[in-house]
């Protein structure tokens, strides 16, 4: 039974079948555009389970051969009675030192010397099998998690979220609150008229970006545009007198504000701007448990906050008819995520061992009073023959 389920032909058959079926699952219509339903079906998972069983059996069957690798090389050398290449050395000790210096691991038993290099690569396929099985296990653990959505108003603690799988509202084990929310825009180009505050004479029209500075002709005053809120249509300017900040000047559609005064030594009129381009959304949040603050942080797009395995991703924002700001987040909890990441790294390491670490083995024993070298494994084709000849030349030199 072990031989049947460890068959490489079965592995190839299952992989080809899964690949073909995956194509159909990608292009076939699915319920509510939820493509994962196809891959979560019982029959598709049964094929994955059969592949997992195949990998387990392959690993179990190949493990003894890899564990007794040196003994196999000794047996292979003992069976070689002719076809070796004579060496000039008269004893194994000097040859062993040369091979060790060349990076080979050597073992001497019964007057026979076996040398191997890159033998760790034999474990590459085993690590690949284990990594794939761990990824499958991580996927199973991920089924115990959830994906959902939470929408909340500023300064209002919330623990209720909408679960995508069950299509119903559920509660978190803690409370989540949005303390502040900001929209970051790329610098916005502004156009305005610059007026003298006392005379009302225009100094002309300026076109600047919201992070630039401007000077007032014939005056010690200047302005540094601190920021522009395109939603509130409010421009904030630092007013400087000979490079010393004397206050902030706020200009809106229907108001001006400069400290306790109506305006500084200059005024802005007819402020216009181009449509802004959103750069980033930021939400400052707090997490509470049993009424106690346990975590604070800032959530940005692609920069989630994670607490107790639940990750909050910034997804949306809006306002109701009363002007109250609401913020939306996607929640996800995947207990198998860490295991999948570890298994992915293990998979890459296993592939590196299997394909980028060449394995070579040779043996030396005495036949008719003469040391002879035999290439045992890892010397295929003309390239392998040339490498073996070069090694032989080095040993004879």
C-alpha positions in Angstrom: 0.0 0.0 0.0 2.9 2.4 0.9 4.4 1.7 -2.5 1.2 2.6 -4.3 0.6 5.9 -2.5 4.3 6.9 -2.8 4.4 6.5 -6.6 5.8 9.4 -8.5 3.4 8.7 -11.3 0.5 9.3 -8.8 2.1 12.6 -7.9 2.3 13.7 -11.5 -1.2 12.6 -12.2 -2.6 14.5 -9.2 -0.7 17.6 -10.1 -1.8 17.6 -13.7 -5.4 16.9 -12.6 -5.4 19.8 -10.1 -3.9 22.2 -12.6 -6.5 21.4 -15.2 -9.4 21.7 -12.7 -8.0 25.0 -11.4 -8.3 26.4 -14.9 -12.0 25.5 -14.9 -12.5 27.0 -11.5 -11.0 30.2 -12.6 -13.1 30.7 -15.7 -16.4 29.1 -14.7 -19.2 31.3 -13.2 -19.5 31.1 -9.5 -22.0 32.2 -6.9 -21.7 35.9 -6.1 -18.3 36.0 -7.8 -16.8 34.1 -4.9 -14.2 32.0 -6.7 -13.0 30.4 -3.5 -16.2 28.3 -3.3 -15.0 26.1 -6.2 -11.7 25.3 -4.4 -13.4 24.8 -1.1 -15.7 22.0 -2.5 -15.4 18.6 -1.0 -14.2 16.9 -4.1 -11.4 19.4 -4.8 -10.2 19.2 -1.2 -10.3 15.4 -1.5 -7.8 15.6 -4.3 -5.6 17.9 -2.2 -5.9 15.4 0.6 -4.8 12.5 -1.7 -1.8 14.6 -2.8 -0.9 15.2 0.9 -1.1 11.5 1.5 1.1 10.9 -1.5 3.7 13.4 -0.3 3.7 11.8 3.2 4.2 8.3 1.8 7.0 9.5 -0.5 8.7 11.2 2.4 8.4 8.1 4.6 9.7 5.8 1.9 12.7 7.9 0.9 13.8 8.8 4.5 15.8 5.5 5.2 17.8 5.8 2.0 18.7 9.4 2.7 19.6 8.7 6.3 21.9 5.8 5.4 23.5 7.6 2.5 27.1 6.9 3.6 26.4 3.2 4.0 25.0 3.1 0.5 28.1 4.7 -0.9 30.2 2.1 1.0 28.2 -0.7 -0.5 28.4 0.8 -3.9 32.2 1.1 -3.7 32.5 -2.5 -2.4 30.6 -3.8 -5.5 33.1 -2.0 -7.8 35.8 -4.6 -8.8 37.2 -2.9 -11.9 36.9 0.2 -14.0 38.7 2.5 -11.5 41.4 5.0 -12.3 44.8 4.4 -10.6 46.2 6.9 -8.2 49.9 7.7 -7.6 49.4 7.9 -3.8 50.4 4.9 -1.8 48.2 5.3 1.2 44.7 6.6 2.0 45.8 9.1 4.6 47.4 11.5 2.2 44.5 11.2 -0.3 42.0 11.9 2.5 43.8 15.1 3.5 43.7 16.3 -0.1 40.0 15.5 -0.4 39.3 17.3 2.9 41.2 20.4 1.6 39.0 20.3 -1.6 35.8 20.4 0.5 34.9 16.7 0.6 33.7 14.9 3.6 35.4 11.6 4.0 34.8 8.3 5.8 37.1 5.3 5.9 35.8 1.8 6.6 37.3 -1.6 5.9 40.2 -0.1 4.0 37.8 1.8 1.7 37.5 5.6 1.5 34.3 7.3 0.6 34.2 11.0 -0.1 31.1 13.2 -0.7 30.4 16.8 -1.4 27.1 18.6 -1.2 25.4 15.6 0.4 23.1 17.9 2.3 21.3 18.4 -1.0 19.7 15.0 -0.6 17.4 16.5 2.0 16.2 19.1 -0.4 13.3 17.1 -1.7 12.3 16.0 1.8 12.2 19.7 2.9 10.1 20.5 -0.2 7.6 17.8 0.7 7.4 18.9 4.4 7.0 22.6 3.3 4.1 21.8 1.0 2.4 19.7 3.7 2.8 22.6 6.2 1.3 25.0 3.6 -1.7 22.7 3.3 -1.9 22.6 7.1 -1.7 26.4 7.3 -4.7 26.5 4.8 -6.7 24.2 7.1 -5.9 26.4 10.1 -6.9 29.4 8.2 -10.4 28.0 8.0 -10.7 28.6 11.7 -10.3 32.4 11.2 -12.6 34.9 9.6 -12.8 37.9 7.2 -15.2 40.7 8.0 -15.9 44.4 7.8 -16.4 47.0 10.5 -17.7 50.6 10.0 -17.5 53.0 12.9 -17.8 56.7 13.8 -15.0 58.7 15.3 -14.6 58.5 19.1 -17.3 55.7 19.3 -16.0 52.3 20.7 -17.3 49.4 18.6 -16.9 45.7 18.8 -19.5 44.6 16.2 -18.4 43.5 12.8 -20.0 41.8 9.7 -18.7 38.3 9.0 -18.4 37.6 5.3 -18.7 33.8 5.7 -21.8 33.7 7.9 -23.2 36.9 6.4 -24.2 38.2 9.9 -23.0 40.5 12.5 -20.7 39.2 15.2 -18.8 40.6 18.2 -15.1 40.9 18.8 -13.5 40.0 22.1 -12.4 43.6 22.5 -13.5 47.1 21.6 -12.1 49.1 18.7 -12.2 52.9 18.6 -11.1 55.4 15.9 -9.6 58.5 17.7 -8.8 60.6 14.6 -8.8 60.3 10.8 -6.9 62.2 8.2 -6.7 62.3 4.4 -3.2 63.0 3.0 -3.1 64.5 -0.5 -0.3 65.1 -2.9 0.6 68.9 -3.0 -2.4 70.8 -4.4 -2.0 73.6 -6.9 -3.7 76.8 -5.6 -4.6 80.1 -7.3 -5.4 83.2 -5.4 -5.2 87.0 -5.4 -2.8 88.6 -2.9 -4.1 91.9 -1.5 -2.6 94.6 0.7 -4.6 94.4 4.0 -4.6 98.2 4.5 -5.3 99.5 1.0 -6.9 96.5 -0.6 -4.5 97.0 -3.6 -3.8 93.7 -5.4 -0.3 92.5 -5.7 -1.3 90.2 -8.4 -2.4 86.6 -8.8 -0.2 83.7 -7.5 -0.3 80.1 -8.5 1.5 78.0 -6.0 1.5 74.5 -4.4 0.2 74.1 -0.8 3.7 73.5 0.6 5.3 76.6 -1.0 6.1 80.1 0.4 5.4 83.5 -0.9 6.5 87.1 0.0 4.4 90.3 0.2 5.9 93.1 -2.0 7.1 96.1 0.0 6.4 94.4 3.3 8.4 92.5 5.9 5.7 89.8 5.9 5.7 86.5 4.0 3.6 83.4 4.0 4.3 79.7 4.2 1.4 77.6 3.1 1.0 75.0 5.8 -1.7 72.9 4.2 -5.0 72.9 2.4 -8.1 70.8 3.3 -10.0 70.3 0.0 -13.0 68.9 1.8 -13.5 71.8 4.2 -12.0 74.2 1.6 -9.8 75.8 4.2 -6.2 77.0 3.5 -3.8 77.4 6.5 -0.9 79.7 6.2 2.0 80.5 8.6 2.5 84.2 8.7 6.1 85.3 9.1 7.6 88.7 9.8 11.3 88.7 8.9 11.3 84.9 9.2 9.6 84.9 12.6 6.2 83.2 12.8 3.7 85.6 14.2 0.5 83.6 13.7 -1.6 81.4 11.5 -3.9 82.7 8.8 -7.0 80.6 7.9 -8.9 81.3 4.8 -12.2 79.6 4.0 -15.0 80.2 1.5 -16.9 82.5 3.8 -14.4 83.4 6.5 -10.9 84.6 7.4 -9.2 84.1 10.7 -5.9 85.4 12.0 -5.6 85.1 15.8 -7.8 87.8 17.4 -7.5 90.0 14.2 -9.5 89.7 11.1 -6.5 89.3 8.8 -2.7 89.8 8.9 -0.8 92.5 6.8 -2.1 90.7 3.7 -5.3 89.1 2.5 -6.1 86.3 0.1 -9.1 86.4 -2.2 -10.7 84.1 -4.7 -8.8 81.0 -3.6 -9.2 78.2 -6.2 -7.6 74.8 -6.5 -7.3 71.8 -8.8 -8.9 68.5 -8.0 -6.7 66.9 -5.3 -5.2 63.4 -5.7 -5.4 61.3 -2.5 -2.0 60.0 -1.3 -2.8 58.2 2.0 -5.5 57.6 4.6 -4.6 57.5 8.2 -6.6 56.5 11.2 -5.4 56.8 14.8 -7.1 54.0 16.7 -7.3 52.5 20.2 -8.1 49.0 21.4 -9.8 48.4 24.8 -10.3 45.3 26.8 -12.4 45.2 30.0 -12.5 49.0 29.8 -8.7 49.3 29.8 -6.6 50.7 27.0 -4.4 47.8 25.7 -3.1 49.1 22.4 -2.9 52.2 20.2 -1.6 52.8 16.7 -2.0 54.3 13.3 -3.6 52.4 10.4 -2.7 53.3 6.9 -3.3 51.6 3.5 -1.1 48.5 3.5 -0.1 49.2 7.1 -2.6 47.3 9.3 -2.8 47.2 13.1 -2.9 43.7 14.6 -4.2 42.7 18.0 -4.8 39.1 19.2 -4.4 37.8 15.7 -7.0 40.2 14.2 -5.6 42.6 11.6 -7.4 45.8 10.8 -6.9 47.2 7.2 -8.0 50.7 6.2 -10.5 50.4 3.3 -13.0 53.3 3.3 -14.3 56.5 4.7 -17.4 58.7 4.4 -19.8 61.1 6.0 -23.4 60.8 6.9 -26.1 63.4 6.2 -25.2 65.2 9.4 -21.6 65.6 8.6 -20.3 62.9 11.0 -17.2 61.1 9.8 -17.3 57.3 9.5 -14.3 55.0 8.8 -14.4 51.5 7.4 -11.9 48.6 8.0 -11.5 45.1 6.8 -10.8 42.6 9.5 -9.0 39.3 9.0 -7.8 36.6 11.3 -5.7 33.8 9.9 -4.2 31.4 12.5 -2.3 29.6 9.7 -0.6 32.7 8.2 2.6 32.4 10.3 2.9 28.7 9.4 2.4 29.4 5.7 5.1 32.1 5.7 7.5 29.7 7.5 6.7 26.9 5.1 7.3 29.2 2.2 10.8 30.0 3.4 11.4 26.3 4.1 10.2 25.5 0.5 12.7 28.0 -1.0 15.5 26.5 1.2 14.6 23.0 0.1 14.6 23.9 -3.6 17.9 25.6 -3.1 19.4 22.5 -1.6 17.8 20.2 -4.2 18.8 22.1 -7.3 21.6 24.5 -6.5 23.8 22.3 -4.3 25.4 19.7 -6.6 26.0 16.3 -5.0 29.2 14.4 -5.9 30.5 11.2 -4.4 33.6 9.1 -5.1 35.3 6.1 -3.6 38.9 4.9 -3.3 40.1 1.4 -2.5 43.0 -0.9 -3.2 42.9 -3.4 -6.1 45.9 -5.5 -6.8 48.1 -3.4 -4.5 47.1 -0.1 -6.3 44.8 2.6 -5.0 42.0 3.2 -7.5 39.4 6.0 -7.7 35.8 5.3 -8.7 33.2 8.0 -9.4 30.1 6.9 -7.5 27.5 9.6 -7.9 27.2 13.1 -9.4 29.5 12.9 -12.4 27.1 12.8 -15.4 28.0 13.4 -19.0 31.2 15.0 -20.4 31.1 17.8 -17.9 31.1 15.3 -15.0 33.9 13.3 -16.6 36.0 16.5 -17.0 35.5 17.4 -13.4 36.5 14.0 -12.3 39.6 14.1 -14.5 40.6 17.5 -13.0 40.2 16.1 -9.4 42.3 13.1 -10.3 45.0 15.3 -11.7 45.0 17.4 -8.5 45.3 14.2 -6.4 48.1 12.8 -8.5 50.0 16.1 -8.4 
